[in-house]
């Protein structure tokens, strides 16, 4: 169940990142990229 929630969150962040890139919002992109990187490294280590 936890893995499913993590995967859904990763997918949501990837979608939001694409949207912010399209809007050229660099600060939001950096913030989301950091969250995404943290989640993916956490899911790999679990």
Buried (B, 14 or more C-beta within 10 A) or exposed (E): EEEEEBEEBBEEBEEBBEEBBEEEEEEBBEBBBEBBEEBBEEBEEE
